[in-house]
Amino acid sequence: MDTKQLRRELEKRLEKKGRIFSYDREKDVLRVENEDTHQGLNISLPEIAAKWATQKEEAIKEVVYYAEAALGVMGKNHSLNGREKSIFPVIRSTSFPEEAPGGIPFLTDAHTAETRIYYALDLGNTYRLIDLQMLEREEWSPEQIRETARFNLRSLSTKMKKDTVAGNDFYFLNTNDGYDASRILNEKLLQEMSEKTEGEMVLAVPHQDVLIIGDIRNETGYDIIAQMAMNFFANGHVPITALSFLYQDGELEPVFILGKNRKS
């Protein structure tokens, strides 16, 4: 399926009264908006077409599902009060927009050179990023949001799957609750993993639905986690970064792994 065919298929499946479509031919991006608010989302057609080549119908179903969930909450006012247990931090790339549509800044915090922390109100099938206008309307302070989000994060499962490859241990956290990558902010979890690590501890958050922790004990281990991160990054619904992070003394340092144990 080429991008022209994909565009027609997505327009057919997402068509509803009150929605409008536009197409950026130069970027090959389809935009879907709610007509009354002009809030919407952009769908990069080449990325979806690449997934379709291997996943077929599942690739289309996935983008339709997430698009419907996102469009369903846009333009609505959602209260924080009474939903304190539904506030979580989310990790995004530093290239992710820092403002909501209309120029309203999101509440964000610095994390690493590759990642930034946002905060979200969980709505079930999707979530809404918290912006400063929402805080003002609800009379919440940024610090209240931060404390509440970190507390809720610690309540999430940290059960991981372990795999050993070429003498290196790799742990995968993949619950698909939307906050897998956010577990990188769970300082207690990172400290516990650090204490059981025999080699160097390297982490990766290639997309929002996975956290990879590597106990790297030999040169091959660096190549393996770099390849894993790149593969997950290329196939994730919300990519974050293909780079890995070295964890030392409670700090995360982005590293670009070049071949046999060469980092810069």
PELIN-V288677 format. One record per backbone hydrogen bond with DSSP energy under -0.5 kcal/mol. NH is the residue of the N-H (numbers start at 1). CO is the residue of the C=O. If there is no record, write none. Layout:
# PELIN-V288677
NH:CO, NH:CO
This chain:
# PELIN-V288677
6:2, 7:3, 8:4, 9:5, 10:6, 11:7, 12:8, 13:9, 14:10, 15:11, 19:16, 20:33, 22:31, 24:29, 25:23, 28:24, 29:24, 30:43, 31:22, 32:41, 33:20, 34:39, 35:18, 35:33, 38:34, 41:32, 43:30, 44:42, 45:28, 45:43, 46:28, 48:44, 49:45, 50:46, 51:47, 52:48, 53:49, 54:51, 55:51, 56:52, 58:55, 59:56, 60:56, 61:57, 62:58, 63:59, 64:60, 65:61, 66:62, 67:63, 68:64, 69:65, 70:66, 71:67, 72:68, 73:69, 73:70, 74:70, 76:73, 78:76, 83:80, 86:83, 87:84, 88:86, 88:120, 90:118, 92:116, 94:114, 96:93, 100:104, 103:100, 104:100, 105:103, 106:98, 107:130, 108:106, 109:117, 111:112, 111:115, 112:115, 116:92, 117:109, 118:90, 119:107, 120:88, 121:128, 122:86, 122:120, 123:126, 125:123, 128:121, 130:119, 132:105, 135:131, 136:132, 137:133, 138:134, 139:135, 140:135, 145:141, 146:142, 147:143, 148:144, 149:145, 150:146, 151:147, 152:148, 153:149, 154:150, 155:151, 155:152, 156:153, 161:172, 163:170, 165:163, 165:168, 168:165, 169:215, 170:163, 171:213, 172:161, 173:211, 174:172, 180:208, 181:208, 183:179, 183:180, 184:181, 185:182, 186:183, 187:185, 190:186, 191:187, 192:188, 193:189, 194:190, 195:191, 196:192, 197:193, 197:194, 200:216, 201:247, 202:200, 202:214, 203:245, 204:212, 205:243, 208:238, 210:207, 211:173, 212:204, 213:171, 214:202, 215:169, 216:200, 216:214, 217:215, 221:218, 222:218, 222:219, 223:219, 224:220, 225:221, 226:222, 227:223, 228:224, 229:225, 230:226, 231:227, 232:228, 233:229, 234:230, 235:231, 236:232, 240:206, 241:205, 244:255, 245:203, 246:253, 247:201, 248:246, 248:251, 251:248, 253:246, 253:251, 254:252, 255:244, 257:255, 258:256, 258:262, 259:257, 261:219, 261:259, 262:258, 263:261, 264:256
